[in-house]
């Protein structure tokens, strides 16, 4: 057995952060470049919507399928294939000359990116001591916020120098550089066994059999975690897709002004991903109580979303951005501990599968509910959406406390299936 050093596993966590950063960078290159692409290829708004649907459909499907495959083959191979495939798909965008080309390559991008987050969480379980899981998860998924912050200015800068086709080549090339580093630093992962003098980090090895998906779907906690994403993910998609339109229509902000301030909530999200993990792990180290550590932070996060209900009554766009930053910060605290709770309950054996199932539930919900959101805000107003966004986290948290009274690994259940 090889003993891993602290420096090495934090390098691996850093690579996970870069992987999730690249996932958001690669999916946003098109949204930033589309104005230039429309000039060259005359793509209509309807056709652009079709192109984006190609990504959402494959992404929703692959979230679950990739989770199953990564649980079977491990994070080293799973993430290597995932990042390599989506980076290749990004490169192919540079060859596009029609709506069909973009739709096909976006579909391929979704196939690859479906494995990003299940693979990242699986890697944390395989490489990082348990007392640092929440912090490592926060860093790993925090890359998505970094990608969202960096992508617009980077792409705009490159568009002015090399053109939109070269931007896809450069973005895809980053992925292959990452792939080489990943394969180097995770070499020997199958022989890895975490050794530490900290007793709360040590998990006894349990020989388990592979869990069938049909059996897994019958477990109450799987249904609860999936339902949580199904209910809450549309809120985050609402923030991303509709806040710019809201600020423009209701507060008369120019697109330049909107673009100059929307990075702030995403920065808050990234900070909260890491801070939420650090606080949760600190509580766990002090109390040795996983249930208390995860749920305390999630409860605080849920309470922090309540002020969003007042957004519709606020006239100052600066105050609105402050509340949006608070909401994004709360989501960062929440999602880090939500994902870590899944790993706490299901361990190495099925965490990626459950992460995948819950991610697919959220993606499917968002795919179908976004048109409903459009109908609500156009026929009525945004106020009902602000109310939903501000109240559902506390409601879901109370239901979580009731349905999953204690976060603990389901060893006995999983060993029997």
C-alpha positions in Angstrom: 0.0 0.0 0.0 1.3 3.5 -0.8 1.0 6.2 1.7 -0.2 9.5 0.3 1.2 12.7 1.5 -0.9 15.7 2.6 0.7 17.8 -0.2 -0.3 15.3 -2.8 -4.0 15.0 -1.9 -4.4 18.7 -1.8 -2.8 18.9 -5.3 -5.5 16.4 -6.4 -8.2 18.6 -4.8 -6.7 21.6 -6.7 -7.0 19.6 -9.9 -10.6 18.9 -9.1 -11.2 22.7 -8.7 -9.6 23.2 -12.1 -11.8 20.5 -13.7 -15.0 22.0 -12.5 -13.7 25.5 -13.5 -13.1 24.2 -17.0 -16.6 22.6 -17.1 -18.2 26.0 -16.6 -15.6 27.8 -18.8 -16.3 25.4 -21.7 -20.1 25.6 -21.4 -20.0 29.4 -21.3 -17.7 30.0 -24.3 -20.7 29.7 -26.6 -22.9 32.0 -24.6 -20.2 34.7 -24.7 -19.2 34.1 -28.4 -22.7 33.8 -29.8 -22.9 37.4 -30.9 -19.9 37.0 -33.1 -21.0 33.6 -34.3 -24.4 35.0 -35.3 -22.7 37.5 -37.5 -20.9 34.8 -39.3 -23.5 32.0 -39.5 -26.8 33.9 -39.1 -28.1 31.8 -36.3 -31.5 32.9 -35.0 -32.6 33.1 -31.3 -34.9 30.1 -31.8 -32.0 28.1 -33.3 -29.8 29.1 -30.5 -32.4 27.8 -28.0 -32.3 24.5 -29.9 -28.5 24.4 -29.6 -28.7 24.9 -25.8 -31.3 22.2 -25.5 -28.9 19.7 -26.9 -26.6 20.3 -24.0 -29.3 20.2 -21.3 -30.7 16.9 -22.5 -27.5 15.0 -22.7 -26.3 16.6 -19.4 -29.4 15.5 -17.6 -29.0 11.9 -18.8 -25.3 11.6 -18.3 -25.4 13.0 -14.7 -26.9 9.6 -13.6 -25.1 7.4 -16.1 -21.7 8.9 -15.5 -22.3 8.6 -11.7 -22.9 4.9 -12.1 -19.9 4.3 -14.3 -17.6 6.3 -12.0 -18.7 4.3 -9.0 -17.8 1.2 -11.0 -14.5 2.3 -12.5 -13.3 4.9 -10.0 -12.6 8.6 -10.2 -9.2 8.4 -11.9 -10.5 6.8 -15.1 -13.9 8.4 -14.9 -12.7 12.0 -14.7 -10.0 11.3 -17.3 -12.6 10.1 -19.8 -15.1 12.8 -18.9 -12.7 15.8 -19.2 -11.1 14.3 -22.3 -14.4 13.8 -24.0 -15.9 17.3 -23.3 -12.6 18.9 -24.2 -12.6 17.2 -27.5 -16.2 18.3 -28.0 -15.2 21.9 -27.2 -12.5 21.6 -29.9 -15.1 20.4 -32.4 -17.1 23.6 -31.9 -14.3 25.4 -33.8 -15.3 23.5 -37.0 -19.0 24.3 -36.8 -20.7 25.8 -39.8 -24.4 25.2 -39.1 -27.0 24.9 -36.3 -26.8 21.1 -36.6 -23.0 21.2 -36.0 -23.4 23.3 -32.8 -26.3 21.2 -31.6 -24.4 18.0 -32.1 -21.3 19.3 -30.4 -23.3 20.8 -27.5 -24.9 17.4 -27.0 -21.4 15.8 -26.9 -20.3 18.5 -24.4 -23.2 17.6 -22.1 -22.2 13.9 -22.3 -18.7 14.7 -21.1 -19.6 17.3 -18.5 -22.2 15.0 -16.9 -19.3 13.2 -15.1 -17.6 16.4 -13.7 -19.3 16.7 -10.4 -20.0 13.0 -9.6 -16.3 12.3 -10.5 -15.1 15.2 -8.3 -17.0 14.1 -5.3 -15.9 10.5 -5.8 -12.3 11.6 -6.0 -12.6 13.5 -2.7 -13.9 10.3 -1.0 -11.1 8.2 -2.5 -8.3 10.6 -1.7 -9.1 12.9 1.2 -9.4 12.1 4.9 -12.9 12.1 6.2 -12.4 15.1 8.5 -11.5 17.2 5.5 -14.3 16.0 3.1 -16.5 19.1 3.4 -13.7 21.5 2.8 -12.3 19.4 -0.1 -15.8 19.2 -1.6 -16.2 22.9 -1.2 -13.0 23.6 -3.1 -13.8 21.0 -5.8 -17.2 22.3 -6.6 -16.1 25.9 -6.1 -14.4 25.7 -9.4 -17.8 26.2 -11.1 -18.1 29.6 -9.6 -14.5 30.5 -10.6 -15.3 29.3 -14.2 -18.4 31.5 -14.2 -16.4 34.6 -13.0 -13.5 34.1 -15.4 -15.2 32.9 -18.5 -16.9 36.2 -19.7 -13.8 38.5 -19.5 -11.4 35.9 -20.8 -13.6 35.0 -23.7 -14.3 38.6 -24.6 -10.5 39.3 -24.5 -9.7 36.3 -26.7 -12.5 37.1 -29.1 -11.0 40.5 -29.9 -7.6 38.9 -30.6 -8.1 35.5 -32.2 -11.8 35.1 -33.2 -14.4 32.7 -32.0 -13.1 29.6 -33.6 -9.7 29.9 -31.9 -11.4 30.6 -28.6 -12.9 27.1 -28.7 -9.5 25.6 -29.6 -7.8 27.4 -26.7 -10.6 26.4 -24.2 -10.5 22.8 -25.3 -6.7 22.7 -25.1 -6.8 23.7 -21.4 -8.7 20.4 -20.8 -6.0 18.2 -22.4 -3.3 20.0 -20.3 -5.4 19.2 -17.2 -5.8 15.6 -18.4 -2.0 15.0 -18.5 -1.6 16.5 -15.0 -4.5 14.4 -13.6 -3.1 11.1 -14.9 0.4 12.0 -13.5 -0.7 12.9 -10.0 -3.3 10.1 -9.6 -1.0 7.4 -10.7 -1.2 4.4 -8.3 -4.6 5.4 -7.0 -5.8 1.7 -6.9 -3.1 1.0 -4.3 -4.0 4.0 -2.2 -5.0 3.7 1.4 -5.4 6.7 3.6 -3.2 6.5 6.8 -3.6 9.0 9.6 -3.2 9.3 13.3 -6.5 11.2 13.6 -9.0 8.5 14.6 -12.0 10.3 13.3 -10.6 10.1 9.8 -10.4 6.3 9.8 -13.2 4.3 8.3 -13.2 0.5 8.7 -13.0 -1.3 5.4 -16.2 -3.0 4.6 -16.5 -5.5 1.9 -19.6 -4.7 -0.2 -21.3 -6.0 -3.2 -22.3 -3.8 -6.1 -25.7 -2.1 -5.6 -28.2 -2.3 -8.5 -29.8 0.9 -9.6 -33.3 -0.5 -9.1 -32.5 -1.4 -5.5 -30.8 2.0 -4.9 -33.9 3.8 -6.1 -35.9 2.1 -3.3 -33.8 3.6 -0.5 -35.5 6.5 1.2 -32.4 8.7 1.4 -31.8 8.5 -2.3 -35.4 9.7 -3.0 -35.0 12.5 -0.4 -31.7 13.8 -1.9 -33.1 13.7 -5.4 -36.3 15.5 -4.4 -34.2 18.2 -2.8 -32.4 19.0 -6.0 -35.6 18.7 -8.0 -37.2 21.4 -5.9 -34.2 23.7 -5.5 -32.3 23.6 -8.7 -34.8 25.6 -10.7 -34.2 28.5 -8.2 -30.5 28.6 -9.1 -31.3 28.4 -12.8 -33.8 31.2 -12.3 -31.1 33.3 -10.8 -28.7 32.6 -13.7 -31.1 32.9 -16.6 -33.6 35.6 -15.4 -31.7 38.1 -13.2 -30.1 39.9 -16.1 -33.5 40.3 -17.9 -35.1 41.5 -14.6 -32.5 44.1 -14.0 -32.7 45.3 -17.6 -36.5 45.5 -17.7 -37.5 46.6 -14.2 -34.5 48.7 -13.3 -33.4 49.9 -16.8 -29.8 48.8 -16.4 -27.7 48.6 -19.6 -26.2 45.3 -20.6 -22.7 46.8 -19.9 -23.7 47.6 -16.4 -25.3 44.2 -15.8 -22.2 42.5 -17.1 -20.0 44.6 -14.8 -21.8 43.6 -11.6 -23.0 40.0 -12.2 -19.7 38.5 -11.3 -20.1 39.5 -7.7 -22.8 36.9 -6.7 -20.7 34.2 -8.4 -17.6 35.3 -6.4 -19.8 35.0 -3.2 -20.8 31.5 -4.3 -17.2 30.4 -4.7 -16.2 31.8 -1.3 -19.1 30.1 0.3 -18.4 26.7 -1.3 -15.0 26.7 0.5 -16.0 28.4 3.7 -19.1 26.2 4.1 -16.8 23.1 3.9 -14.2 24.5 6.2 -16.8 25.4 8.9 -18.5 22.1 8.6 -15.3 20.1 8.9 -14.2 22.3 11.9 -17.5 21.5 13.7 -17.0 17.8 12.9 -13.5 17.8 14.2 -14.6 19.5 17.4 -17.7 17.3 18.0 -17.2 14.1 16.0 -20.9 14.6 15.0 -21.4 14.5 11.2 -25.2 15.0 11.5 -24.7 18.2 13.6 -21.8 19.5 11.4 -23.6 19.2 8.1 -27.1 20.2 9.2 -26.0 23.3 11.2 -24.4 24.9 8.2 -27.3 23.9 5.9 -29.8 25.4 8.4 -27.9 28.7 8.5 -27.8 28.7 4.7 -31.5 28.1 4.5 -32.3 31.0 6.8 -30.0 33.3 4.8 -32.2 32.8 1.7 -35.3 34.3 3.2 -34.5 38.0 2.4 -34.8 37.2 -1.3 -38.6 37.4 -0.9 -38.3 41.2 -0.7 -36.4 41.7 -3.9 -39.5 42.6 -5.8 -40.1 45.6 -3.5 -36.6 47.0 -3.7 -35.8 49.9 -6.0 -32.1 50.0 -5.6 -30.3 47.7 -8.0 -27.2 47.8 -5.7 -29.3 46.4 -2.8 -30.7 43.8 -5.2 -27.1 42.7 -6.1 -26.3 42.6 -2.3 -29.3 40.3 -1.7 -28.4 38.1 -4.8 -24.9 37.8 -3.4 -26.3 36.8 -0.1 -28.5 34.2 -1.9 -25.5 32.8 -3.9 -23.4 32.7 -0.7 -26.2 30.8 1.0 -26.4 28.4 -1.9 -22.7 27.8 -1.7 -22.9 26.9 2.0 -25.9 24.6 1.2 -24.7 22.7 -1.8 -21.3 21.9 -0.3 -22.8 20.3 2.8 -25.6 18.7 0.8 -23.1 17.0 -1.5 -20.9 16.0 1.5 -24.0 14.6 3.3 -24.5 12.3 0.3 -21.0 11.0 0.6 -21.4 10.7 4.4 -24.5 8.5 3.9 -23.4 6.4 0.9 -19.6 6.2 1.2 -17.2 5.1 -1.6 -19.5 2.5 -3.1 -22.5 4.5 -4.4 -21.9 8.2 -3.8 -21.3 9.1 -7.5 -24.4 7.3 -8.5 -26.6 9.1 -6.0 -24.9 12.4 -6.9 -25.7 11.6 -10.5 -29.3 10.7 -9.8 -29.9 13.9 -7.8 -28.1 16.0 -10.4 -30.3 14.5 -13.2 -33.4 15.3 -11.1 -32.4 18.9 -10.8 -31.5 19.2 -14.5 -34.8 17.6 -15.6 -36.8 19.8 -13.2 -35.0 22.9 -14.5 -35.4 21.9 -18.2 -39.2 21.6 -17.8 -39.9 24.4 -15.3 -37.9 27.2 -17.0 -40.7 27.6 -19.6 -43.2 27.7 -16.7 -41.1 30.4 -15.1 -41.2 32.4 -18.3 -45.0 32.1 -18.3 -45.3 33.2 -14.7 -43.1 36.3 -15.0 -44.7 37.4 -18.3 -48.3 36.9 -17.3 -48.0 37.8 -13.6 -44.8 39.2 -12.2 -41.4 38.2 -10.7 -42.8 38.5 -7.2 -44.1 34.9 -7.0 -40.6 33.7 -8.1 -38.9 35.7 -5.4 -41.3 34.3 -2.9 -40.5 30.7 -4.1 -36.8 31.4 -4.1 -36.8 32.8 -0.6 -39.0 30.2 1.1 -38.2 26.9 -0.4 -34.7 26.4 1.1 -36.1 26.7 4.7 -39.1 24.4 3.8 -36.8 21.8 2.2 -34.5 21.9 5.2 -37.3 21.3 7.6 -38.4 18.3 5.5 -34.8 17.1 5.4 -34.6 17.1 9.2 -37.8 15.1 9.4 -37.1 12.6 6.6 -33.4 12.1 7.4 -33.1 12.5 11.1 -29.5 11.4 11.3 -26.7 11.5 8.7 -24.8 8.3 8.9 -23.4 5.7 6.5 -25.9 3.1 5.4 -23.4 0.2 5.6 -25.9 -2.5 6.7 -28.5 -1.6 4.1 -26.1 -1.5 1.2 -24.4 -4.7 2.2 -27.7 -6.6 1.9 -28.7 -5.5 -1.5 
